[in-house]
Amino acid sequence: MCVLCGAFITEVHWTERRLLASRVGGDGMDEMERRRERLRRAKIVNRVLAHDGLSFHDDWSATTYVVADRKGASELVQSLGQLWAAAERLTGRPLDPLDLALIESLERDPAPDGDGGA
């Protein structure tokens, strides 16, 4: 899906509903907070997926996320709910979020920028 089509998606995933429900006014502060939270989530997820050779980041419009492998293949996902399936398609194998090597690597390397860990 192209980024333009992604901009027309109106369904909000539950991971972002708290921010949507708290919107009051319209002074742009809510949009800044929404983007800040998306960036924070993307940093945490990126640390987890890096273990399997993937990267994860928010797109420029803050409407979709990009999951990519080191070979240049990528997929757009609308929410964290679609993330794991896309990651497995890109790696070509099932991924285990409870993999001991992943957990050990996350514990060994403290979270940058005050992410608080994954």
C-alpha positions in Angstrom: 0.0 0.0 0.0 1.3 3.5 -0.8 1.6 6.1 1.8 -1.2 8.2 0.2 -3.7 5.3 0.5 -2.6 4.8 4.1 -3.5 8.4 4.9 -7.2 7.6 4.2 -7.4 4.9 6.8 -9.7 6.1 9.6 -9.9 3.1 11.9 -7.7 3.7 15.0 -5.9 0.7 16.5 -6.4 0.2 20.2 -2.8 1.1 20.9 -3.6 4.6 19.8 -7.1 5.0 21.2 -6.0 6.5 24.5 -4.5 9.4 22.7 -7.6 9.8 20.4 -10.0 9.7 23.4 -8.0 12.4 25.3 -8.1 15.0 22.4 -9.6 18.3 23.5 -9.4 21.5 21.6 -7.5 21.3 18.4 -4.4 23.4 19.1 -2.1 20.8 17.6 -0.7 19.6 20.9 -2.7 16.4 20.7 -1.2 15.6 17.3 2.3 16.3 18.7 1.6 13.9 21.6 0.2 11.2 19.3 3.4 11.4 17.1 5.6 11.4 20.2 3.9 8.2 21.5 4.2 6.5 18.0 7.9 7.3 17.9 8.4 5.9 21.4 6.6 2.7 20.5 8.6 2.4 17.3 11.9 2.7 19.2 10.9 -0.1 21.5 9.6 -2.4 18.7 12.7 -1.6 16.6 14.9 -2.9 19.5 12.9 -6.2 19.6 12.9 -6.7 15.8 16.6 -5.8 15.4 17.3 -9.2 17.0 15.9 -10.9 13.9 17.6 -8.5 11.4 14.6 -6.2 10.9 14.0 -2.6 11.4 10.8 -0.8 12.3 9.9 2.9 12.1 7.1 5.3 11.6 6.5 6.7 8.1 6.7 10.4 7.4 3.0 10.9 7.7 2.6 9.1 11.1 -0.2 7.0 9.7 1.6 3.7 9.0 4.7 1.9 10.2 7.4 0.4 8.0 8.9 -3.0 8.7 12.1 -3.8 6.7 14.8 -6.4 6.4 18.5 -5.8 5.7 18.0 -6.8 2.0 15.7 -3.9 1.2 12.4 -5.6 1.4 9.7 -3.8 3.4 6.1 -3.9 4.3 3.8 -1.1 5.5 1.6 -2.0 8.5 -1.2 0.2 9.8 -0.9 -0.8 13.4 1.1 -2.9 15.9 -1.6 -5.6 15.4 -0.3 -6.2 11.9 3.4 -6.0 12.9 4.2 -9.6 13.9 2.7 -11.2 10.7 4.7 -8.8 8.5 7.9 -9.5 10.4 7.4 -13.2 10.0 6.7 -12.8 6.2 10.0 -10.8 5.9 12.1 -13.3 7.8 10.4 -16.3 6.2 10.0 -18.0 9.6 8.0 -17.8 12.8 9.4 -15.4 15.4 9.3 -15.9 19.1 8.9 -12.8 21.3 9.8 -15.0 24.3 13.1 -16.2 22.7 15.7 -16.3 25.6 18.4 -14.9 23.4 16.1 -11.9 22.5 15.3 -11.3 26.2 18.9 -11.6 27.2 20.0 -9.1 24.5 17.3 -6.6 25.7 18.4 -7.0 29.3 22.1 -6.6 28.4 21.7 -3.4 26.4 19.8 -0.7 28.3 17.1 1.2 26.4 18.4 4.4 24.8 16.6 7.7 25.3 14.7 6.7 28.4 12.5 4.2 26.7 12.2 2.3 29.9 13.0 -1.0 28.2 10.8 -3.3 26.1 
